[in-house]
Amino acid sequence: MRILAKSVGIFVPVFLVATFVTFALRSLSGLTPAHLQLGESATPETVAAIEHEWGLDRPFLTQYGDWFAGVLRGDLGVSWYNGADIASLLLQGAIISLSVAGLALVIGVIFGFGFGFLAAARRTTWVDRAITGFMTFVSVMPSFVVGIALVAVFAVGLGWFPSAGFVPAERGLGLWLAHITLPAIALSFDTVADVARQLRAGLVAAYRENYVTGAIVRGLGPRRIFFRHVLRNGMGPALSVLGLKFPALLGGAVVTESIFGMAGFGKFAADSAQRGDVPAVQGVLVVSVVVVVVFNLLVNVILARVTPASARGV
């Protein structure tokens, strides 16, 4: 509860500042719906009329207050480009991006923890050195290069997976999983490498602590020492890395979705920015802030629950 209260206390001012800066970007950009709708044929009179229609001629703080009140209600406004509801558009793209990023995170956790455990258990041996070298190689592989290679081999060459597109889970879990597997693998490489290296370092450091020596002296078995002392105290760095990796997965989805032909969150953000659809870009930033902060909140709660050292630090 202390971790939860502290994280919420951090979230509120961060959210307020982030939304204010996000909204201020519209004024700094100088863009209006008139320029988007009329283009070069815009005249001062027509620009003023359209800005009045959208309420852009009101004081800045009044506009921000109305927009922020709408955000709290889940209303992100309407698009300057086509007048569509931004929250609905974002939901469609977010389902795709969160599916890919979520599976990439699961792959990163499973393989990252697996390689990290194995490297720590066989520390200073050839297994440890091989895993460390392989993780270093994996970490420098750009996701778009991995994605292109996966499409060429497993989609075009072997035909095991579809090369592009997205199928909702409602149409079948098998089809849904088949469409998101390759982009998720492409995104997961960096997460696997960082989690494995941080977990290996944390476990090796935990084995050197005095409480492990004391447990050995008391006659505790290796399995109990590992799960009761080493693992709980050594997995903290790996869990902390996960809090930083999820935003990176969402950001990396912009390039990956283009390779796999997915109209996800990243593609919607890129298209909106290129069109100058400022309300849509603002909606993307707000949702991104909320997703990142909520995920970090969950990681902090899990970290305090699992690792005794983190709980004592609160």
C-alpha positions as CSV (number, residue, x, y, z in Angstrom):
1,M,0.0,0.0,0.0
2,R,2.9,2.4,0.7
3,I,4.3,1.6,-2.8
4,L,0.9,2.2,-4.3
5,A,0.3,5.5,-2.5
6,K,3.8,6.7,-3.4
7,S,3.4,5.7,-7.1
8,V,0.0,7.4,-7.3
9,G,1.5,10.5,-5.7
10,I,4.1,10.6,-8.5
11,F,1.6,9.8,-11.2
12,V,-0.7,12.7,-10.6
13,P,1.8,15.6,-11.0
14,V,3.5,13.7,-13.9
15,F,0.2,13.3,-15.6
16,L,-0.8,17.0,-15.1
17,V,2.6,18.3,-16.4
18,A,2.5,15.8,-19.4
19,T,-1.0,16.8,-20.4
20,F,-0.2,20.5,-20.1
21,V,2.9,20.2,-22.2
22,T,1.1,18.0,-24.7
23,F,-1.7,20.6,-25.1
24,A,0.8,23.4,-25.3
25,L,2.3,21.7,-28.3
26,R,-0.7,22.7,-30.4
27,S,-0.1,26.4,-29.8
28,L,3.6,26.0,-30.5
29,S,3.0,24.2,-33.7
30,G,0.9,27.0,-35.2
31,L,-1.4,24.4,-36.9
32,T,-5.1,24.8,-37.1
33,P,-7.9,22.7,-38.6
34,A,-8.4,25.4,-41.2
35,H,-4.9,24.8,-42.7
36,L,-5.6,21.0,-42.7
37,Q,-9.0,21.4,-44.4
38,L,-8.4,24.3,-46.7
39,G,-4.7,24.0,-47.5
40,E,-3.3,26.8,-49.5
41,S,-6.7,28.2,-50.3
42,A,-7.2,29.3,-46.7
43,T,-7.8,33.0,-46.2
44,P,-7.7,35.0,-42.9
45,E,-11.5,35.1,-42.8
46,T,-12.1,31.4,-43.4
47,V,-9.3,30.5,-40.9
48,A,-11.0,32.7,-38.3
49,A,-14.4,31.2,-39.0
50,I,-13.1,27.6,-38.6
51,E,-11.1,28.4,-35.5
52,H,-14.2,29.9,-33.9
53,E,-16.2,26.8,-34.9
54,W,-13.6,24.6,-33.1
55,G,-13.3,27.0,-30.1
56,L,-9.7,27.9,-30.8
57,D,-10.2,31.6,-30.4
58,R,-10.8,31.2,-26.7
59,P,-8.1,31.8,-24.0
60,F,-5.4,29.1,-23.9
61,L,-6.2,28.1,-20.3
62,T,-9.9,27.8,-21.0
63,Q,-9.2,25.5,-23.9
64,Y,-6.9,23.4,-21.8
65,G,-9.4,23.2,-19.0
66,D,-12.1,21.9,-21.3
67,W,-9.8,19.5,-23.0
68,F,-8.4,18.2,-19.7
69,A,-11.9,17.7,-18.3
70,G,-12.7,15.7,-21.4
71,V,-9.6,13.6,-21.0
72,L,-10.7,12.7,-17.5
73,R,-14.0,11.5,-18.9
74,G,-12.2,9.5,-21.6
75,D,-13.1,12.0,-24.3
76,L,-10.0,12.8,-26.4
77,G,-11.9,15.0,-28.9
78,V,-12.4,14.6,-32.6
79,S,-9.9,14.4,-35.4
80,W,-9.2,17.5,-37.5
81,Y,-8.6,15.3,-40.5
82,N,-12.0,13.4,-40.7
83,G,-14.0,14.4,-37.6
84,A,-13.8,10.9,-36.2
85,D,-13.8,10.2,-32.5
86,I,-10.1,10.0,-31.5
87,A,-10.7,7.6,-28.5
88,S,-12.3,5.1,-30.9
89,L,-9.5,5.4,-33.4
90,L,-6.9,4.9,-30.7
91,L,-8.7,1.9,-29.3
92,Q,-8.5,0.2,-32.7
93,G,-4.8,0.8,-33.0
94,A,-4.0,0.2,-29.3
95,I,-5.5,-3.3,-29.5
96,I,-3.0,-4.2,-32.3
97,S,0.0,-2.6,-30.7
98,L,-0.7,-3.9,-27.2
99,S,-1.2,-7.4,-28.6
100,V,2.2,-7.3,-30.2
101,A,4.0,-5.5,-27.4
102,G,2.4,-7.7,-24.8
103,L,3.5,-10.9,-26.5
104,A,7.0,-9.4,-27.0
105,L,7.1,-8.7,-23.3
106,V,6.0,-12.3,-22.4
107,I,8.7,-13.6,-24.8
108,G,11.3,-11.3,-23.2
109,V,10.4,-12.4,-19.7
110,I,10.4,-16.1,-20.4
111,F,13.6,-16.2,-22.5
112,G,15.3,-13.4,-20.6
113,F,14.7,-15.1,-17.2
114,G,15.6,-18.5,-18.7
115,F,18.9,-17.4,-20.1
116,G,19.7,-15.3,-17.0
117,F,19.0,-18.2,-14.6
118,L,21.2,-20.6,-16.7
119,A,24.0,-18.1,-17.0
120,A,24.0,-17.5,-13.2
121,A,23.8,-21.2,-12.4
122,R,26.7,-21.9,-14.6
123,R,28.6,-18.7,-13.9
124,T,32.3,-18.5,-15.0
125,T,31.8,-21.6,-17.2
126,W,31.7,-21.7,-21.0
127,V,27.9,-21.8,-20.8
128,D,27.9,-18.4,-19.0
129,R,30.3,-17.0,-21.5
130,A,28.3,-18.3,-24.5
131,I,25.1,-16.9,-23.2
132,T,26.7,-13.5,-22.4
133,G,28.2,-13.3,-25.9
134,F,24.9,-14.3,-27.5
135,M,23.0,-11.7,-25.5
136,T,25.4,-9.1,-26.6
137,F,24.9,-10.0,-30.2
138,V,21.1,-10.1,-29.8
139,S,21.0,-6.7,-28.1
140,V,22.6,-4.9,-31.1
141,M,20.2,-6.3,-33.7
142,P,17.7,-3.6,-34.8
143,S,14.1,-4.8,-34.7
144,F,13.4,-3.8,-38.3
145,V,16.3,-5.9,-39.5
146,V,15.1,-8.9,-37.4
147,G,11.6,-8.3,-38.7
148,I,12.6,-8.4,-42.4
149,A,14.7,-11.5,-41.8
150,L,11.8,-13.2,-40.0
151,V,9.4,-12.4,-42.9
152,A,11.8,-13.6,-45.5
153,V,12.5,-16.9,-43.7
154,F,9.3,-17.9,-41.8
155,A,6.6,-16.2,-43.9
156,V,7.9,-16.1,-47.5
157,G,10.3,-19.0,-47.4
158,L,8.7,-21.6,-45.1
159,G,5.1,-20.2,-45.1
160,W,4.7,-20.9,-41.4
161,F,3.3,-17.5,-40.6
162,P,1.4,-14.8,-42.4
163,S,3.7,-12.0,-43.7
164,A,1.4,-9.1,-42.9
165,G,-1.9,-8.0,-41.4
166,F,-3.7,-8.5,-38.2
167,V,-6.7,-10.7,-37.2
168,P,-8.6,-9.9,-34.0
169,A,-8.7,-12.5,-31.3
170,E,-12.5,-12.7,-31.7
171,R,-12.0,-14.4,-35.1
172,G,-9.8,-17.2,-33.5
173,L,-6.9,-17.2,-31.1
174,G,-4.8,-19.3,-33.5
175,L,-5.1,-16.7,-36.3
176,W,-4.6,-13.9,-33.9
177,L,-1.4,-15.5,-32.4
178,A,-0.1,-16.4,-35.9
179,H,-0.3,-12.8,-37.0
180,I,1.4,-11.2,-34.0
181,T,4.1,-13.9,-33.4
182,L,6.7,-12.6,-35.9
183,P,6.5,-8.9,-35.0
184,A,6.5,-9.8,-31.3
185,I,9.7,-11.9,-31.8
186,A,11.3,-9.0,-33.7
187,L,10.5,-6.6,-30.9
188,S,11.5,-8.9,-28.1
189,F,15.2,-9.3,-28.9
190,D,16.4,-6.3,-26.9
191,T,14.2,-7.2,-23.9
192,V,15.5,-10.7,-23.8
193,A,19.1,-9.5,-23.8
194,D,18.7,-6.8,-21.2
195,V,16.6,-9.0,-18.8
196,A,19.0,-11.9,-19.1
197,R,22.1,-9.7,-18.4
198,Q,20.5,-7.9,-15.5
199,L,19.1,-11.1,-14.0
200,R,22.5,-12.8,-14.3
201,A,24.3,-9.9,-12.7
202,G,21.7,-9.6,-9.9
203,L,21.8,-13.3,-9.1
204,V,25.6,-13.5,-9.1
205,A,25.8,-10.5,-6.8
206,A,23.2,-12.0,-4.5
207,Y,25.2,-15.2,-4.2
208,R,28.1,-13.2,-2.8
209,E,26.0,-11.6,0.0
210,N,26.6,-12.5,3.7
211,Y,23.1,-13.8,4.1
212,V,23.8,-16.6,1.6
213,T,27.0,-17.5,3.5
214,G,25.0,-17.6,6.7
215,A,22.3,-19.8,5.1
216,I,25.0,-22.2,3.9
217,V,26.5,-22.3,7.4
218,R,23.1,-23.1,8.9
219,G,22.8,-26.1,6.6
220,L,20.1,-24.9,4.2
221,G,19.9,-26.8,0.9
222,P,20.9,-25.1,-2.4
223,R,17.3,-25.1,-3.7
224,R,16.0,-23.3,-0.6
225,I,18.9,-20.9,-0.6
226,F,18.2,-20.0,-4.2
227,F,14.4,-19.5,-4.0
228,R,14.2,-18.0,-0.5
229,H,17.3,-15.7,-0.6
230,V,19.1,-15.4,-3.9
231,L,16.2,-15.2,-6.3
232,R,14.1,-12.8,-4.3
233,N,17.0,-10.4,-3.8
234,G,18.7,-10.9,-7.2
235,M,15.8,-10.4,-9.5
236,G,15.3,-6.7,-8.6
237,P,17.4,-5.3,-11.5
238,A,15.7,-7.4,-14.1
239,L,12.2,-6.3,-12.9
240,S,13.4,-2.7,-13.0
241,V,14.5,-3.1,-16.6
242,L,11.0,-4.4,-17.5
243,G,9.6,-1.0,-16.4
244,L,11.8,0.7,-18.9
245,K,11.3,-1.8,-21.7
246,F,7.6,-1.7,-22.1
247,P,7.6,2.0,-23.4
248,A,10.5,1.0,-25.7
249,L,8.3,-1.9,-27.1
250,L,5.5,0.5,-27.8
251,G,7.9,2.9,-29.5
252,G,9.5,0.2,-31.5
253,A,6.1,-0.9,-32.8
254,V,6.1,2.1,-35.1
255,V,8.7,0.6,-37.4
256,T,7.7,-3.0,-36.9
257,E,4.0,-2.3,-37.7
258,S,5.1,-0.8,-41.0
259,I,7.1,-3.9,-41.9
260,F,4.2,-6.3,-41.1
261,G,1.5,-4.1,-42.5
262,M,-0.4,-3.4,-39.3
263,A,-2.5,-0.4,-38.7
264,G,-1.6,-0.1,-35.0
265,F,-0.9,2.5,-32.5
266,G,2.4,3.5,-33.9
267,K,1.1,3.8,-37.5
268,F,-1.8,5.9,-36.3
269,A,0.6,8.2,-34.5
270,A,2.9,8.6,-37.5
271,D,0.1,9.2,-39.9
272,S,-1.5,11.8,-37.6
273,A,1.7,13.6,-37.2
274,Q,2.4,13.7,-40.9
275,R,-1.1,15.1,-41.6
276,G,-0.8,17.7,-38.8
277,D,-3.8,16.2,-37.0
278,V,-2.8,17.8,-33.6
279,P,-5.8,16.5,-31.5
280,A,-5.0,12.9,-32.6
281,V,-1.3,13.4,-31.7
282,Q,-2.3,14.8,-28.3
283,G,-4.5,11.7,-27.8
284,V,-1.6,9.4,-28.6
285,L,0.7,11.2,-26.2
286,V,-1.9,11.1,-23.4
287,V,-2.6,7.4,-23.8
288,S,1.1,6.7,-24.0
289,V,1.7,8.6,-20.7
290,V,-1.1,6.7,-19.0
291,V,0.1,3.3,-20.3
292,V,3.7,3.8,-19.3
293,V,3.0,5.2,-15.9
294,V,0.4,2.5,-15.1
295,F,2.9,-0.2,-16.2
296,N,5.6,1.2,-14.1
297,L,3.2,1.4,-11.2
298,L,2.6,-2.4,-11.5
299,V,6.3,-3.1,-11.8
300,N,7.0,-1.1,-8.6
301,V,4.3,-2.9,-6.7
302,I,5.6,-6.3,-7.9
303,L,9.2,-5.3,-7.1
304,A,8.3,-4.3,-3.6
305,R,6.3,-7.5,-3.1
306,V,8.9,-9.8,-4.4
307,T,12.2,-8.2,-3.3
308,P,12.6,-7.6,0.4
309,A,15.3,-4.9,-0.2
310,S,12.9,-2.8,-2.3
311,A,10.1,-3.0,0.3
312,R,12.4,-1.8,3.1
313,G,13.5,1.2,1.0
314,V,10.0,2.6,0.9
